[in-house]
Amino acid sequence: MANTGQPQIGHWADNAVLAGTSRNTAPVTNPATGEVTGRVALAGAEDARAVIAAAKAAFPAWRDTSLTKRVSVLFRFRELLNERRQELAEIITSEHGKVLSDALGEVTRGQEVVEFACGMPHLLKGGFTENASTGVDVNSVRQPLGVVGVISPFNFPAMVPMWFFPLAIAAGNTVVLKPSEKAPSSALWLARLWAEAGLPDGVFNVLQGDKTAVDALLEHRDVKAISFVGSTPIARYVYAQGTAHGKRVQALGGAKNHAVVLPDADLDLAADAMVNAGFGSAGERCMAVSAVVAVGGVGDELVAKIAERARSLVTGDGTRGSDMGPLVTAAHRDKVASYVDAAERDGAKLVVDGRTVRADGAADGFWLGPTLLDGVRTDMSCYQDEIFGPVLSVLRVDTYEEALQLVNDNPYGNGTAVFTNDGGAARRFRNEVEVGMVGINVPIPVPMAYYSFGGWKSSLFGDTHAHGTEGVHFFTRAKVVTTRWLDPSHGGLNLGFPQNA
């Protein structure tokens, strides 16, 4: 990489930084100041081959390492992560912009998957049937795939990779992580922690870069599976390209998460939830609530309560105790603001305007405050698109049936929530809604690590969700062994298809 005087963020292979051969780099910025804090390597084809080769070379020995030894390394990683999570949170805040408390929450949720993966000996138990046929035993085992690729987004640079790589590593695979070039440093921090925990060379690797790096993972014959989280167009591309090259793929895409507020709901609880879920992490969450569906006559009171709370939030530098930080880049800030412009032109009522926010931070930070739109229609771009910013749109309907239809008609199906004190209505919604993750009076229904994370419809490409037992199955494949220990000379000749007897 060219020497620019700024810190260089390289690749990681065989438990060491790999500078790489490509001289292409991209700037990494602190969103709260607009300052360029480093330059990340953009891998070329040769760099990708080198990192993948390190993972391939490490696989046979790691596959044959005992479960006991693998899990002991995982436990050590968990302890180190717990001791130093503040350090990781500070890195996340410096490159993504989310406030420190939110970054700490991200690390904690990722650590839950590490802890779940520590139970891999139980999760990998196979089955055994004695005497399935006379003198014949049958058993099943689950074995690792080989080299697996993880392609993660900028908004959760630690948690999303940790949805995947703890399970992959504990199951005996080797990993190549391709982080977002907008927030690349967390991946290297995690790689160093793995090395300190005793993970052998080549088991966990980092390939920095852009589309070139992604395509290398999708096309390389030695990469057996791909886990991806990002926007729906890219998820669709990753799934199509990965499967076309014979890979197992789980590609989690975008979202337009609705919260349905029924007439009997506790409106103070609902308003708190809408603000927390809509504006946390500046709305840069795939599980953020971005569409509030007010049912019956609750709209005016609900909007007033949300607006009051939104106006009380402090937008600013995530290290200063603010409620909400900046957006990740200036370009993304401007794109989100353009949706607010369009909504205003299309006739939505602008209740709280985040474009004029006075942030507690540097003048060059990428600021956009909490924004509340009322009277939104389904034909508006602010409703149709995943904005990925602190913009909350309120739609009004008369009945539960209309609200349900609105949610089910949306092409996305990642997360949803219903707010009500009626158990029957909640049970009906849970059953009828066509969405993968459902909250009842819970605005961000992200499952615990021992349940799976994933949406329906255009929010998921592939049939396997992240973490939980589905994650274990994704990173392993079944093998069934049929055994007979009788003297083969007693078998005789028989050209017919084998039959149980």
C-alpha positions as CSV (number, residue, x, y, z in Angstrom):
1,M,0.0,0.0,0.0
2,A,1.1,3.5,-0.7
3,N,2.4,5.5,2.3
4,T,0.0,8.4,2.8
5,G,1.1,9.3,6.4
6,Q,-2.2,7.9,7.7
7,P,-2.5,4.6,9.5
8,Q,-2.7,1.7,7.1
9,I,-5.3,-1.0,7.7
10,G,-4.3,-4.2,6.1
11,H,-5.4,-7.8,5.7
12,W,-4.8,-10.7,8.2
13,A,-3.5,-14.1,7.4
14,D,-1.6,-16.8,9.4
15,N,-2.1,-14.7,12.6
16,A,-0.2,-11.7,11.2
17,V,-1.0,-8.5,9.3
18,L,-0.7,-8.9,5.6
19,A,0.0,-5.6,3.7
20,G,-1.0,-7.1,0.4
21,T,0.2,-6.4,-3.1
22,S,-2.5,-4.1,-4.3
23,R,-1.7,-0.4,-3.9
24,N,-5.4,0.6,-3.9
25,T,-6.8,2.0,-0.7
26,A,-9.9,3.8,0.6
27,P,-10.2,6.4,3.3
28,V,-11.7,5.5,6.7
29,T,-13.4,8.4,8.5
30,N,-14.6,9.3,11.9
31,P,-18.2,10.3,11.2
32,A,-18.4,12.6,14.2
33,T,-15.6,14.8,12.9
34,G,-15.4,14.1,9.2
35,E,-11.6,13.4,9.7
36,V,-9.9,10.7,7.7
37,T,-8.3,8.5,10.3
38,G,-6.7,5.8,8.2
39,R,-6.6,4.1,4.9
40,V,-7.9,0.5,4.3
41,A,-6.4,-1.8,1.8
42,L,-8.6,-2.8,-1.1
43,A,-7.6,-6.3,-2.0
44,G,-6.7,-7.3,-5.5
45,A,-7.0,-10.9,-6.9
46,E,-3.6,-11.9,-5.7
47,D,-4.3,-10.7,-2.1
48,A,-7.5,-12.7,-2.1
49,R,-5.8,-15.8,-3.2
50,A,-3.1,-15.5,-0.5
51,V,-5.6,-15.0,2.3
52,I,-7.9,-17.9,1.1
53,A,-4.8,-20.1,0.7
54,A,-3.9,-19.5,4.3
55,A,-7.4,-20.6,5.4
56,K,-7.3,-23.7,3.1
57,A,-3.9,-24.8,4.4
58,A,-5.1,-24.5,8.0
59,F,-8.3,-26.5,7.5
60,P,-7.1,-30.1,7.8
61,A,-5.3,-29.7,11.1
62,W,-8.2,-27.6,12.6
63,R,-10.8,-30.0,11.4
64,D,-8.9,-32.8,13.1
65,T,-8.4,-30.9,16.3
66,S,-10.5,-32.3,19.1
67,L,-13.7,-30.6,20.1
68,T,-12.3,-30.2,23.6
69,K,-9.3,-28.3,22.3
70,R,-11.4,-26.2,19.9
71,V,-13.8,-25.2,22.6
72,S,-11.0,-24.4,25.1
73,V,-9.8,-21.8,22.6
74,L,-13.3,-20.4,22.2
75,F,-13.7,-20.1,26.0
76,R,-10.4,-18.2,26.1
77,F,-11.6,-15.9,23.3
78,R,-14.8,-15.3,25.2
79,E,-12.9,-14.3,28.4
80,L,-10.6,-11.9,26.5
81,L,-13.5,-10.4,24.7
82,N,-15.4,-9.8,28.0
83,E,-12.3,-8.2,29.6
84,R,-11.7,-5.8,26.7
85,R,-15.1,-5.1,25.2
86,Q,-14.8,-1.4,26.0
87,E,-11.7,-1.2,23.7
88,L,-13.7,-2.8,20.9
89,A,-16.7,-0.5,21.5
90,E,-14.4,2.5,21.2
91,I,-13.2,1.3,17.8
92,I,-16.7,0.8,16.6
93,T,-17.8,4.3,17.7
94,S,-14.7,5.9,16.0
95,E,-15.5,4.3,12.6
96,H,-19.3,3.9,12.6
97,G,-20.4,6.8,14.9
98,K,-22.9,5.0,17.1
99,V,-22.7,6.1,20.8
100,L,-20.5,4.1,23.1
101,S,-23.3,2.6,25.1
102,D,-24.8,1.3,21.8
103,A,-21.4,-0.1,20.7
104,L,-21.1,-1.9,24.0
105,G,-24.5,-3.4,23.5
106,E,-23.4,-4.6,20.0
107,V,-20.4,-6.3,21.5
108,T,-22.5,-8.0,24.2
109,R,-25.0,-9.4,21.7
110,G,-22.1,-10.8,19.6
111,Q,-20.6,-12.3,22.7
112,E,-23.8,-14.3,23.3
113,V,-23.1,-16.2,20.1
114,V,-19.6,-16.9,21.2
115,E,-21.0,-18.3,24.4
116,F,-23.6,-20.4,22.5
117,A,-20.7,-21.8,20.3
118,C,-18.9,-22.9,23.5
119,G,-21.6,-25.6,23.6
120,M,-20.5,-27.0,20.2
121,P,-19.7,-30.6,21.6
122,H,-23.4,-30.9,22.4
123,L,-24.6,-29.2,19.2
124,L,-22.5,-31.6,17.0
125,K,-23.7,-34.8,18.6
126,G,-24.7,-37.3,16.0
127,G,-27.1,-40.3,16.0
128,F,-26.5,-44.0,16.3
129,T,-28.7,-47.0,15.5
130,E,-27.5,-50.4,16.6
131,N,-28.5,-53.4,14.5
132,A,-30.5,-51.4,11.9
133,S,-30.2,-54.6,9.9
134,T,-28.8,-57.9,11.1
135,G,-25.3,-57.2,12.2
136,V,-25.4,-53.7,10.7
137,D,-25.1,-50.4,12.6
138,V,-25.8,-46.9,11.2
139,N,-24.5,-43.6,12.6
140,S,-24.7,-40.0,11.5
141,V,-22.1,-37.3,12.0
142,R,-21.9,-33.6,11.1
143,Q,-18.6,-32.4,9.7
144,P,-17.2,-29.0,8.8
145,L,-17.3,-27.6,5.3
146,G,-13.8,-26.2,4.9
147,V,-13.1,-22.5,4.2
148,V,-16.1,-20.3,4.7
149,G,-16.5,-16.6,3.9
150,V,-18.2,-14.0,6.0
151,I,-19.1,-10.7,4.3
152,S,-20.3,-8.2,6.9
153,P,-21.9,-4.7,6.8
154,F,-20.7,-1.4,8.3
155,N,-23.5,-0.9,10.8
156,F,-22.5,-3.8,13.1
157,P,-18.8,-4.4,12.5
158,A,-18.4,-6.7,15.5
159,M,-21.8,-8.2,16.2
160,V,-22.7,-9.4,12.7
161,P,-19.4,-11.2,12.1
162,M,-19.9,-12.8,15.5
163,W,-23.2,-14.2,14.4
164,F,-21.2,-16.5,12.1
165,F,-17.5,-17.0,12.8
166,P,-17.8,-18.5,16.4
167,L,-20.0,-21.3,15.1
168,A,-17.9,-21.8,12.0
169,I,-14.7,-22.1,14.0
170,A,-16.1,-24.2,16.8
171,A,-17.5,-26.6,14.2
172,G,-14.0,-27.0,12.6
173,N,-14.1,-24.6,9.6
174,T,-11.6,-21.9,8.8
175,V,-12.8,-18.4,8.1
176,V,-12.2,-15.5,5.8
177,L,-13.9,-12.4,7.1
178,K,-14.5,-9.5,4.6
179,P,-15.6,-6.5,6.7
180,S,-17.0,-3.3,5.3
181,E,-14.4,-0.9,4.1
182,K,-16.2,1.9,6.0
183,A,-15.5,0.2,9.4
184,P,-12.6,-2.2,8.9
185,S,-10.6,-2.0,12.2
186,S,-12.9,-4.1,14.4
187,A,-12.1,-7.2,12.2
188,L,-8.3,-6.8,12.8
189,W,-8.9,-6.3,16.6
190,L,-10.9,-9.5,16.7
191,A,-8.2,-11.3,14.7
192,R,-5.5,-10.3,17.2
193,L,-7.8,-11.5,20.0
194,W,-8.2,-14.9,18.4
195,A,-4.4,-15.2,18.1
196,E,-4.0,-14.3,21.8
197,A,-6.6,-16.9,22.7
198,G,-4.5,-19.6,21.0
199,L,-6.2,-20.0,17.7
200,P,-3.8,-21.6,15.2
201,D,-2.4,-19.8,12.2
202,G,-4.8,-19.5,9.3
203,V,-8.0,-20.4,11.1
204,F,-9.3,-16.8,11.2
205,N,-8.3,-14.4,8.4
206,V,-9.4,-11.0,7.3
207,L,-9.6,-9.9,3.7
208,Q,-10.1,-6.1,3.4
209,G,-11.6,-4.6,0.3
210,D,-14.6,-3.8,-1.9
211,K,-16.4,-5.7,-4.7
212,T,-13.2,-7.2,-5.9
213,A,-12.7,-9.0,-2.6
214,V,-16.4,-10.0,-2.5
215,D,-16.3,-11.5,-6.0
216,A,-13.1,-13.4,-5.1
217,L,-14.9,-15.1,-2.2
218,L,-17.9,-15.8,-4.3
219,E,-15.9,-17.4,-7.2
220,H,-13.0,-19.1,-5.5
221,R,-13.4,-22.9,-5.6
222,D,-11.8,-23.4,-2.2
223,V,-14.5,-21.3,-0.4
224,K,-17.3,-23.6,0.4
225,A,-19.9,-21.3,1.9
226,I,-20.8,-17.6,2.2
227,S,-22.6,-15.8,5.0
228,F,-23.7,-12.3,4.1
229,V,-25.6,-9.4,5.7
230,G,-26.3,-6.2,3.8
231,S,-28.8,-4.6,1.5
232,T,-31.3,-6.6,-0.5
233,P,-29.8,-5.9,-4.0
234,I,-26.4,-7.0,-2.8
235,A,-27.8,-10.0,-1.0
236,R,-29.6,-11.1,-4.1
237,Y,-26.3,-10.7,-6.1
238,V,-24.3,-12.6,-3.4
239,Y,-26.8,-15.5,-3.4
240,A,-27.0,-15.7,-7.2
241,Q,-23.2,-15.6,-7.7
242,G,-22.4,-17.8,-4.8
243,T,-24.8,-20.6,-5.7
244,A,-23.8,-20.4,-9.3
245,H,-20.3,-21.3,-8.2
246,G,-21.6,-24.2,-6.1
247,K,-21.5,-22.6,-2.7
248,R,-23.8,-22.9,0.2
249,V,-25.1,-19.3,0.8
250,Q,-27.1,-17.5,3.5
251,A,-27.6,-13.9,2.4
252,L,-29.6,-11.7,4.8
253,G,-30.9,-8.6,3.0
254,G,-32.7,-5.3,3.8
255,A,-35.8,-4.5,5.8
256,K,-38.8,-2.2,6.2
257,N,-39.8,-3.0,9.7
258,H,-43.4,-2.0,10.8
259,A,-44.6,-1.5,14.3
260,V,-48.4,-1.8,14.5
261,V,-50.0,0.2,17.4
262,L,-53.5,-1.0,18.2
263,P,-56.1,1.2,19.9
264,D,-55.8,-0.5,23.3
265,A,-52.0,-0.1,23.5
266,D,-50.2,1.7,26.2
267,L,-49.2,4.8,24.1
268,D,-46.4,5.9,26.5
269,L,-44.8,2.5,26.2
270,A,-45.4,2.5,22.4
271,A,-43.9,6.0,22.0
272,D,-40.8,5.1,24.0
273,A,-40.4,2.0,21.9
274,M,-40.8,3.9,18.6
275,V,-38.1,6.4,19.5
276,N,-35.7,3.8,20.8
277,A,-36.1,1.5,17.8
278,G,-36.4,4.2,15.2
279,F,-33.5,6.5,16.2
280,G,-31.1,4.2,18.0
281,S,-27.8,3.9,16.1
282,A,-29.2,6.8,13.9
283,G,-31.6,4.3,12.4
284,E,-28.7,2.3,10.8
285,R,-30.0,-1.1,11.9
286,C,-31.6,-3.8,9.8
287,M,-34.0,-4.3,12.8
288,A,-34.8,-0.6,13.2
289,V,-38.5,0.4,13.2
290,S,-39.0,2.7,10.3
291,A,-42.8,2.5,9.7
292,V,-45.3,3.1,12.5
293,V,-48.8,1.9,11.7
294,A,-51.4,3.7,13.9
295,V,-54.7,1.9,14.0
296,G,-58.0,3.5,14.7
297,G,-58.0,6.8,16.5
298,V,-54.6,6.7,18.2
299,G,-52.6,8.5,15.6
300,D,-52.8,12.1,16.9
301,E,-51.9,11.2,20.5
302,L,-49.2,8.8,19.4
303,V,-47.5,11.2,17.0
304,A,-47.5,13.9,19.7
305,K,-45.9,11.6,22.2
306,I,-43.2,10.4,19.7
307,A,-42.5,14.0,18.7
308,E,-42.1,15.2,22.3
309,R,-39.6,12.4,22.9
310,A,-37.7,12.9,19.6
311,R,-37.2,16.6,20.3
312,S,-35.6,15.8,23.7
313,L,-32.8,13.6,22.1
314,V,-29.3,15.0,21.9
315,T,-27.5,14.3,18.6
316,G,-23.8,14.4,18.8
317,D,-20.4,12.8,19.2
318,G,-20.8,9.3,20.5
319,T,-18.0,9.7,23.0
320,R,-19.8,12.7,24.7
321,G,-22.8,10.9,26.2
322,S,-25.1,11.9,23.4
323,D,-28.3,9.9,22.7
324,M,-27.7,9.5,19.0
325,G,-24.6,9.8,16.8
326,P,-23.9,10.8,13.2
327,L,-24.5,8.8,10.1
328,V,-21.6,6.8,8.7
329,T,-20.6,9.0,5.8
330,A,-21.5,12.4,4.3
331,A,-22.9,10.7,1.2
332,H,-25.2,8.6,3.3
333,R,-26.3,11.6,5.4
334,D,-27.2,13.4,2.2
335,K,-29.1,10.4,0.8
336,V,-31.2,10.1,3.9
337,A,-31.9,13.8,3.9
338,S,-33.1,13.5,0.2
339,Y,-35.8,11.1,1.4
340,V,-37.0,13.7,3.8
341,D,-37.1,16.3,1.0
342,A,-39.1,13.9,-1.2
343,A,-41.6,13.1,1.5
344,E,-42.2,16.8,2.1
345,R,-42.8,17.3,-1.6
346,D,-45.1,14.3,-1.8
347,G,-47.4,15.7,0.9
348,A,-46.2,14.0,4.2
349,K,-46.4,16.2,7.3
350,L,-42.9,17.0,8.7
351,V,-43.4,16.9,12.4
352,V,-39.8,16.8,13.5
353,D,-37.1,17.9,11.0
354,G,-33.7,16.4,11.6
355,R,-32.1,18.3,8.8
356,T,-31.7,21.4,11.0
357,V,-30.3,19.6,14.0
358,R,-27.7,21.4,16.1
359,A,-25.3,18.6,17.0
360,D,-23.1,18.4,20.0
361,G,-20.0,17.7,17.9
362,A,-17.7,19.0,15.2
363,A,-19.1,21.1,12.4
364,D,-17.9,18.6,9.8
365,G,-19.6,15.6,11.4
366,F,-22.2,13.8,9.3
367,W,-25.2,15.0,11.3
368,L,-28.9,14.3,10.8
369,G,-31.2,14.5,13.7
370,P,-34.3,12.4,14.6
371,T,-37.0,13.0,11.9
372,L,-40.7,12.2,12.2
373,L,-43.1,12.1,9.2
374,D,-46.9,11.8,9.5
375,G,-49.5,11.1,6.9
376,V,-47.2,8.9,4.9
377,R,-48.6,6.9,2.1
378,T,-47.4,3.6,0.7
379,D,-46.6,5.2,-2.7
380,M,-44.0,7.5,-1.2
381,S,-40.3,6.7,-1.5
382,C,-39.8,7.3,2.2
383,Y,-42.0,4.2,2.7
384,Q,-41.0,2.1,-0.2
385,D,-37.3,2.2,0.3
386,E,-35.0,1.1,3.2
387,I,-33.8,4.6,4.2
388,F,-31.3,3.3,6.9
389,G,-31.4,6.5,8.8
390,P,-33.2,8.3,11.7
391,V,-36.5,8.8,9.8
392,L,-39.7,7.5,11.3
393,S,-42.8,7.3,9.0
394,V,-46.3,7.2,10.5
395,L,-49.1,5.6,8.4
396,R,-52.7,5.6,9.6
397,V,-55.3,2.9,9.1
398,D,-58.7,2.2,10.5
399,T,-58.6,-1.5,11.4
400,Y,-56.3,-4.4,12.4
401,E,-57.0,-6.1,9.1
402,E,-55.8,-3.1,7.1
403,A,-52.6,-2.9,9.3
404,L,-51.9,-6.6,8.8
405,Q,-52.4,-6.3,5.0
406,L,-50.1,-3.4,4.9
407,V,-47.3,-5.3,6.6
408,N,-47.9,-8.5,4.6
409,D,-48.0,-6.6,1.3
410,N,-44.5,-5.1,1.9
411,P,-41.8,-6.9,-0.1
412,Y,-39.6,-7.1,3.0
413,G,-40.2,-9.4,6.0
414,N,-37.3,-9.0,8.4
415,G,-38.9,-7.8,11.7
416,T,-42.1,-6.4,13.0
417,A,-43.9,-5.6,16.3
418,V,-47.4,-5.1,17.6
419,F,-48.3,-3.0,20.6
420,T,-51.4,-4.1,22.4
421,N,-52.8,-5.2,25.7
422,D,-55.1,-7.7,24.0
423,G,-53.6,-11.2,24.2
424,G,-56.0,-12.5,21.5
425,A,-55.0,-9.8,19.1
426,A,-51.3,-10.4,19.7
427,R,-51.7,-14.1,19.2
428,R,-53.6,-13.5,15.9
429,F,-50.9,-11.1,14.7
430,R,-48.1,-13.5,15.6
431,N,-49.8,-16.2,13.6
432,E,-50.9,-14.2,10.5
433,V,-48.0,-11.8,9.9
434,E,-45.6,-12.8,7.1
435,V,-42.4,-11.7,8.8
436,G,-39.5,-13.8,10.2
437,M,-39.1,-12.1,13.6
438,V,-42.0,-10.8,15.6
439,G,-42.2,-8.7,18.8
440,I,-45.2,-8.3,21.0
441,N,-44.7,-5.1,22.9
442,V,-41.0,-5.5,22.0
443,P,-39.8,-3.1,19.3
444,I,-36.6,-4.8,18.2
445,P,-37.2,-8.6,18.4
446,V,-33.7,-9.7,17.9
447,P,-33.6,-13.3,19.0
448,M,-31.2,-14.7,21.6
449,A,-28.2,-16.6,20.2
450,Y,-29.8,-20.0,20.7
451,Y,-32.7,-19.0,18.4
452,S,-32.2,-18.2,14.7
453,F,-32.0,-14.7,13.2
454,G,-33.5,-14.1,9.8
455,G,-36.3,-12.7,7.8
456,W,-38.7,-13.8,5.1
457,K,-39.4,-12.6,1.6
458,S,-36.8,-10.1,0.2
459,S,-35.1,-10.0,3.5
460,L,-33.4,-13.4,3.1
461,F,-31.9,-15.3,0.2
462,G,-31.3,-18.9,1.0
463,D,-33.1,-21.1,3.5
464,T,-30.9,-20.9,6.5
465,H,-31.0,-18.2,9.2
466,A,-28.1,-17.0,11.3
467,H,-26.9,-18.5,14.6
468,G,-28.9,-20.9,16.7
469,T,-29.0,-24.5,15.5
470,E,-29.7,-23.4,12.0
471,G,-26.2,-21.7,12.1
472,V,-24.6,-24.9,13.3
473,H,-26.2,-26.8,10.4
474,F,-25.2,-24.2,7.9
475,F,-21.5,-24.6,8.8
476,T,-21.6,-28.4,8.8
477,R,-22.8,-31.2,6.5
478,A,-24.2,-34.6,7.4
479,K,-22.5,-37.9,6.8
480,V,-24.2,-41.2,7.4
481,V,-22.0,-44.3,8.0
482,T,-23.3,-47.9,7.7
483,T,-21.1,-50.5,9.3
484,R,-20.9,-54.3,9.4
485,W,-18.2,-56.2,11.3
486,L,-19.3,-59.7,10.4
487,D,-17.0,-62.0,8.4
488,P,-17.6,-60.8,4.8
489,S,-17.1,-64.4,3.5
490,H,-20.5,-65.3,5.0
491,G,-22.3,-62.7,2.8
492,G,-22.3,-64.6,-0.5
493,L,-23.2,-63.0,-3.9
494,N,-26.3,-61.0,-4.2
495,L,-26.7,-58.3,-6.9
496,G,-30.1,-57.1,-5.7
497,F,-30.6,-53.7,-4.0
498,P,-29.7,-54.0,-0.3
499,Q,-32.7,-54.8,1.9
500,N,-33.0,-54.7,5.7
501,A,-33.4,-58.1,7.3
